[in-house]
Amino acid sequence: MHALALSLLMAVPVSAPVPSLADLPGPAVLGEAFADLAGRVGPTTVHIESHAGAGVSTGLDQLSRDFQFTLPQQRAAEADGPRSTGSGVIIDPDGLVLTNHHVVGGAREVIVTLHDKRSFHATVVGTDPRTDVAVLKLHARPEDLPLPAAAVGDSDQVRVGEWVMAVGHPFDFQFSVTVGILSARGRRDLTRDEIQDYLQTDAAVNPGSSGGPLFNIRGELVGINTAIFNPGRTAQNAGIAFAIPSNMALRIAQELRDTGRVGRATIGVQATTRAPSQDNPRPGAEITRVVPDGPAEEAGLRRGDVVVAIDGEPVGSDKELRSMVLSKGTAADLTVRVERGARTIDLKVHTRAARDGALPGVKLPDDAIEWAGLVLAPPTPERMGRLGVTPPPDERMRGVLVLAVAPASPGSAAGLSPGDILLEVSGSHVEDPDQLLQLMQGKRGAAVTFWRSGGQATAVIGGLERREP
């Protein structure tokens, strides 16, 4: 039997004619199109290696803890600290790279490798943990420029069912290409606090693909791959991956580049969910308070109005209303559809930037401050006992105690919790709350070393208001 098989193989002509593209069936033509696409977009993608201090806590870690998400991030314990690898895409020929915050947050060294194997050190221009977006600047020489930059598409126009291509470095298999379709748009309510408007795709995305680009069939950047869902606890693809829409990611990148922070949008309302009923099967967000002189009041919204859609996208809860406004960004013009009694009307609302907010209704102790949405005070034995905190063994590690954390604040996005003790801010030891404020004057972000559960960890807090002396 083996001899027969050998003879059949040897009988195949060595120089069989190659069919032309026109003679190939449809799937083969599509394969040629994918190959051409990979050849065009591959040079715009990069491999990112970052080295950070131990115990880095990043904004989207909450996804993993609360919703069994597996972040596409690979870490390996090394002698010089944790090593994280991820992906990115060049968005400017001068060497600007777009990636995820959780790939480079807290990094003390970032090395970026291009498709042609050239490697450059990079500076983190800015990161926003609430949206998981980060911008890098490569230390490239003038003779190395220009670099191949991706063409940017309009993510608002990409349709469910379209082919998409992801490029990344899953499990450090560098510059891997996968294809799939856009499975859904506007995925939200995946975490408690993050700004969300995810694109969903079934293109294979695995650990190491974080920050990598998602292209449409025309080779235009339409998303930044950021998270995968898996019903188990294993870090592997299950056919459900999420990407930040390119319009949102590029807007955030521009804000980070220009100002170092990302404004949080508001329309100036408080709302509660109106559940569907037999009389009215459509859910919505019922406005319970309209902020005086805010965008909603100026647009004519009233207490009792029920928001049922924004820009044509249905709103089913107060959380969806807030998330959709945040995802649109500041200075955005929204068409807000409301039910007012028996009428349905459309109103034009212009979003504004919200300031960093303290916890509403919380009376601060006389020796406490509010910073980054955190209520901070000296760590007295009574306070630590009330919060169940085991103090650091070294009395010199005094720090400041986190009493409370405001939802959707920079401190919450960084993963800080009541009971944490902040020990260092931007490399300086913290002795009391007032000193912390002095250290942070004029800064938009900081790396924070804190004490939790008998050990030290590091968080990266970004997106702060610039507070001048």
C-alpha positions in Angstrom: 0.0 0.0 0.0 2.9 2.3 0.7 4.4 1.6 -2.6 1.1 2.4 -4.4 0.8 5.7 -2.6 4.4 6.6 -3.6 3.8 5.8 -7.2 0.7 7.9 -7.3 2.5 10.9 -5.8 5.3 10.5 -8.3 2.8 10.5 -11.1 1.7 14.0 -10.5 3.3 16.4 -13.0 6.0 18.6 -11.4 5.1 21.7 -13.6 1.3 21.7 -13.5 -0.1 24.9 -15.0 -1.2 27.6 -12.6 -4.7 28.8 -13.2 -5.3 32.6 -13.6 -7.1 34.6 -11.0 -10.2 34.8 -13.2 -10.4 31.0 -13.3 -10.3 30.5 -9.5 -13.5 30.1 -7.6 -14.9 32.8 -5.3 -13.1 31.7 -2.1 -9.8 31.8 -3.8 -10.4 35.3 -5.1 -11.2 36.4 -1.5 -8.0 34.7 -0.3 -6.1 36.8 -2.8 -7.8 39.9 -1.5 -6.9 39.0 2.1 -3.3 38.4 1.1 -3.1 41.8 -0.7 -4.7 43.4 2.3 -2.2 41.8 4.8 0.7 43.0 2.6 -0.6 46.6 2.6 -1.5 47.0 6.3 1.3 44.8 7.9 4.0 47.4 7.7 1.8 49.9 9.7 1.6 47.5 12.7 4.1 47.1 15.6 5.1 44.8 18.4 5.3 46.4 21.8 7.3 45.2 24.8 7.1 47.1 28.1 8.8 46.6 31.4 7.1 47.9 34.5 7.4 47.7 38.3 5.8 44.8 40.1 2.1 44.6 40.7 0.8 47.1 38.1 -2.9 47.6 38.4 -4.6 48.9 35.2 -8.1 50.1 34.5 -9.5 47.1 32.6 -8.4 44.6 35.2 -11.8 45.2 36.6 -13.2 43.5 33.5 -11.4 40.3 34.4 -12.4 40.4 38.0 -16.1 41.2 37.5 -17.1 39.7 34.2 -14.6 36.9 33.5 -13.0 38.8 30.7 -9.5 37.8 29.8 -7.4 40.8 28.8 -5.3 40.2 25.7 -2.0 40.8 27.7 0.8 38.4 28.2 3.1 38.8 31.2 6.2 36.9 32.1 8.1 37.2 35.3 11.6 38.4 34.7 14.5 39.4 36.9 14.0 43.1 36.1 10.2 43.1 36.7 7.1 42.0 34.8 7.4 42.0 31.0 4.3 42.8 29.0 3.9 42.4 25.3 1.2 43.8 23.1 0.4 45.3 19.7 -0.1 48.7 18.2 -0.5 50.6 15.0 1.3 53.6 13.6 -1.1 56.6 13.1 1.4 59.3 12.1 4.5 59.0 9.8 6.5 60.9 12.5 6.3 57.9 14.8 3.0 58.1 16.8 1.7 54.7 17.8 -1.8 53.9 19.1 -2.2 51.1 21.6 -4.0 50.1 24.8 -3.4 51.6 28.2 -3.1 48.2 29.8 -0.2 47.3 27.5 2.0 50.2 28.6 0.4 51.6 31.8 3.0 52.0 34.5 5.8 51.1 32.0 9.3 52.3 32.8 10.7 51.2 29.5 8.9 50.6 26.2 10.4 49.0 23.1 8.6 49.0 19.8 9.5 46.7 16.9 8.4 47.4 13.4 7.3 44.9 10.7 10.7 45.3 9.1 12.4 44.2 12.4 13.7 47.7 13.3 13.3 48.5 17.0 12.9 51.8 18.8 12.5 52.9 22.3 9.3 54.9 22.9 7.9 57.5 25.3 4.4 57.2 26.6 2.8 60.4 25.4 -0.4 59.8 27.4 -2.8 57.1 28.6 -6.4 57.0 29.5 -7.4 54.0 31.7 -11.1 54.7 31.4 -11.1 54.0 27.7 -7.9 51.9 27.6 -6.2 54.0 25.0 -2.6 55.0 25.0 -0.3 57.0 22.6 3.4 56.3 22.2 6.1 58.4 20.4 9.0 56.5 18.9 12.5 57.7 19.4 13.3 57.6 15.7 16.1 59.4 13.9 15.3 61.8 11.1 16.7 59.3 8.6 14.3 56.7 9.8 11.3 58.8 8.9 8.7 58.8 7.5 7.2 55.6 8.9 4.3 53.7 7.2 1.1 55.0 8.8 -2.3 53.3 8.7 -5.1 54.8 6.6 -7.9 55.7 9.0 -11.5 54.7 8.3 -14.8 55.9 9.6 -15.9 53.4 12.3 -19.4 54.9 12.3 -19.8 53.5 8.8 -18.6 49.9 9.3 -21.5 47.5 9.1 -22.3 44.3 10.9 -21.4 41.4 8.6 -18.4 43.2 6.9 -15.1 41.4 6.7 -12.4 42.7 9.1 -8.8 41.8 9.6 -6.9 41.9 12.9 -3.1 42.1 13.1 -1.3 41.4 16.4 1.1 39.2 18.3 -0.9 36.4 20.0 1.2 34.6 22.6 4.1 36.5 21.0 3.7 34.9 17.6 4.7 38.2 16.0 2.7 39.9 13.2 -0.1 37.3 13.0 -3.1 38.0 10.7 -6.6 36.8 11.4 -9.9 37.6 9.6 -13.5 37.5 10.5 -16.6 39.6 10.4 -17.9 42.5 12.4 -20.3 40.7 14.7 -22.0 43.6 16.5 -21.7 47.3 17.3 -22.3 49.4 20.4 -21.4 46.7 23.0 -21.7 48.3 26.4 -22.4 47.5 30.1 -19.3 45.1 30.2 -17.9 46.9 33.2 -19.1 49.2 35.9 -17.1 52.3 35.1 -15.3 52.3 31.8 -16.4 54.4 28.8 -17.6 51.8 26.3 -18.8 51.6 22.7 -17.1 48.4 21.6 -17.1 46.8 18.2 -17.5 43.0 18.4 -15.7 40.7 16.0 -15.1 36.9 15.6 -11.6 37.5 14.2 -9.3 35.4 16.4 -7.8 37.7 19.1 -5.6 36.2 21.8 -3.3 37.4 24.6 -0.6 39.6 23.0 -3.0 41.1 20.5 -4.0 44.0 22.8 -3.7 47.4 21.1 -3.5 45.8 17.7 -5.4 47.3 14.7 -8.7 46.0 13.2 -8.9 46.9 9.5 -11.9 46.8 7.1 -11.5 45.1 3.7 -10.3 48.3 2.2 -7.3 48.4 4.6 -8.7 51.3 6.7 -8.2 51.3 10.5 -11.7 50.9 12.1 -10.8 49.6 15.6 -8.2 48.9 18.3 -8.5 45.4 19.7 -8.7 45.6 23.5 -10.4 42.6 25.2 -11.8 39.1 24.6 -14.5 37.2 26.3 -14.2 33.7 27.5 -16.7 31.8 29.6 -13.9 30.0 31.4 -10.8 31.2 33.1 -8.4 30.3 30.3 -6.7 33.1 28.2 -7.7 32.0 24.7 -10.0 33.0 21.9 -13.6 32.0 22.1 -14.8 33.9 19.0 -15.9 37.0 20.8 -13.4 39.9 20.8 -14.0 43.6 21.4 -12.3 46.6 19.7 -12.5 50.4 20.5 -14.0 52.1 17.4 -11.3 54.1 15.5 -13.3 57.3 15.6 -13.3 57.2 19.4 -9.7 56.0 19.7 -8.4 58.7 17.4 -10.4 61.4 19.2 -8.9 60.3 22.5 -5.4 60.0 21.1 -5.7 63.6 19.8 -6.8 64.8 23.3 -4.0 63.0 24.9 -1.5 64.4 22.5 -2.8 68.0 22.8 -3.7 68.3 26.5 -2.5 65.1 28.2 -6.0 64.2 29.5 -9.4 63.2 28.2 -12.4 65.2 29.0 -15.5 63.4 30.3 -18.7 64.4 28.5 -21.9 65.3 30.2 -25.3 66.7 29.2 -26.2 67.7 32.8 -29.0 65.2 33.8 -29.6 62.5 36.4 -31.8 59.7 35.3 -33.3 56.4 36.4 -34.2 53.3 34.3 -37.8 53.1 33.1 -38.5 49.4 32.7 -40.8 48.1 29.9 -44.4 47.6 30.9 -47.6 46.3 29.3 -48.7 49.9 28.5 -45.3 50.9 27.1 -43.0 48.0 26.1 -40.0 50.3 25.2 -37.5 50.8 28.0 -35.7 54.1 28.5 -33.9 56.5 30.9 -36.3 58.8 32.8 -34.8 62.1 33.7 -35.1 62.8 37.4 -33.1 66.0 37.6 -31.9 68.6 35.1 -28.8 70.6 36.1 -29.4 74.3 35.9 -27.7 76.1 33.0 -26.5 72.7 31.7 -26.7 71.4 28.1 -29.9 69.5 28.7 -31.7 72.5 30.1 -30.5 74.7 27.3 -31.8 72.1 24.8 -35.2 72.0 26.4 -35.1 68.6 28.3 -37.4 68.4 31.3 -37.7 66.4 34.4 -39.9 63.4 33.6 -38.8 63.1 30.0 -37.8 59.6 29.0 -34.7 59.3 26.8 -35.3 56.4 24.3 -32.5 57.0 21.7 -29.4 59.0 21.1 -28.4 59.6 17.4 -30.8 56.8 16.4 -29.3 54.2 18.8 -31.8 52.9 21.4 -31.3 53.8 25.1 -32.7 51.2 27.5 -31.4 52.3 30.9 -29.8 55.1 32.8 -26.4 53.3 32.5 -26.8 53.2 28.8 -27.6 56.9 28.6 -24.5 57.8 30.6 -22.2 55.4 28.7 -23.4 56.7 25.3 -22.9 60.3 26.3 -19.4 59.5 27.6 -18.5 57.6 24.4 -19.5 60.6 22.2 -16.9 62.9 23.9 -17.0 66.5 24.8 -18.3 69.2 22.4 -20.4 66.7 20.5 -23.8 67.4 19.0 -26.4 64.7 19.9 -29.9 64.1 18.7 -31.7 63.0 21.8 -35.1 61.4 21.3 -37.4 61.6 24.3 -41.0 60.6 25.1 -42.9 63.4 26.8 -46.3 62.2 27.7 -47.9 61.0 24.5 -45.4 62.8 22.3 -42.0 61.7 21.0 -39.7 64.6 20.1 -36.1 65.0 19.0 -33.9 67.6 20.7 -30.4 68.7 19.8 -28.0 68.6 22.8 -24.4 69.8 22.8 -22.2 67.9 25.3 -19.8 69.6 27.7 -16.8 68.5 29.7 -17.4 67.5 33.3 -14.9 68.3 36.0 -13.2 65.7 38.1 -15.9 65.0 40.6 -15.8 64.2 44.3 -18.3 61.9 45.9 -21.6 63.7 45.9 -23.2 63.8 49.4 -20.1 62.7 51.2 -19.0 65.0 54.0 -15.2 65.0 54.1 -13.5 64.8 57.5 -11.6 67.9 58.5 -8.2 66.3 57.7 -9.3 64.7 54.4 -9.0 65.8 50.8 -10.6 64.7 47.5 -8.2 63.9 44.6 -8.8 61.8 41.4 -12.2 60.8 42.8 -10.6 59.5 46.0 -11.3 60.6 49.5 -7.9 60.5 51.2 -7.1 61.0 54.9 -4.3 60.1 57.4 -4.4 56.3 58.2 -5.4 56.4 61.9 -5.8 53.1 63.7 -9.6 53.7 64.1 -10.0 54.3 60.3 -7.9 51.3 59.4 -9.8 49.2 61.8 -13.1 50.2 60.4 -12.0 49.3 56.9 -10.3 46.1 58.0 -6.9 47.3 56.9 -3.7 45.6 57.9 -1.1 48.4 58.2 2.3 48.2 56.7 4.9 46.7 59.0 7.3 49.6 58.7 5.9 52.7 60.6 7.8 54.9 58.2 5.4 53.8 55.4 2.8 56.2 56.7 1.1 57.2 53.4 -2.5 58.3 53.0 -5.6 56.1 53.4 -8.3 55.8 50.8 -11.7 56.2 52.6 -14.0 56.2 49.5 -13.8 56.0 45.7 -16.2 57.9 43.4 -17.7 55.7 40.6 -16.3 56.5 37.1 -13.5 58.5 38.6 -9.8 58.3 37.5 -9.0 56.6 40.8 -11.8 54.0 40.3 -10.6 53.4 36.7 -7.1 52.7 38.0 -8.4 50.0 40.2 -8.0 51.7 43.6 -10.4 50.7 46.5 -11.3 51.9 50.0 -8.7 50.7 52.4 -5.7 51.1 50.1 -2.9 53.2 51.5 -1.0 55.4 49.0 2.7 55.3 49.8 4.3 57.0 46.8 3.1 59.3 44.0 5.3 59.9 41.0 8.3 58.4 42.8 7.9 60.7 45.9 6.9 59.4 49.4 3.6 60.7 50.6 3.3 61.7 54.3 -0.1 63.4 54.4 -2.9 64.5 52.1 -1.8 68.1 51.7 1.6 66.9 50.5 0.0 64.8 47.9 -1.9 67.8 46.5 1.4 69.7 46.4 3.1 66.9 44.5 0.3 66.8 41.9 0.0 70.5 41.2 -0.1 71.0 37.4 0.0 67.3 36.7 -2.5 65.2 34.7 -1.5 61.8 35.8 0.8 59.8 38.1 2.1 56.3 38.9 1.0 55.5 42.5 2.5 52.8 44.8 0.0 51.6 47.3 -0.3 49.1 50.1 -3.1 46.4 49.9 -3.6 43.1 51.6 -0.1 42.8 53.0 1.8 43.8 49.8 2.7 46.7 47.5 1.3 47.3 44.1 1.3 50.1 41.5 -1.6 51.8 39.8 -1.5 54.4 37.0 -4.0 57.3 37.4 -4.6 59.4 34.4 -7.1 61.9 33.0 -6.9 64.4 35.8 -7.8 68.1 35.7 -4.7 70.3 35.5 -4.6 72.2 38.8 -2.3 75.0 38.8 -0.7 76.3 42.1 
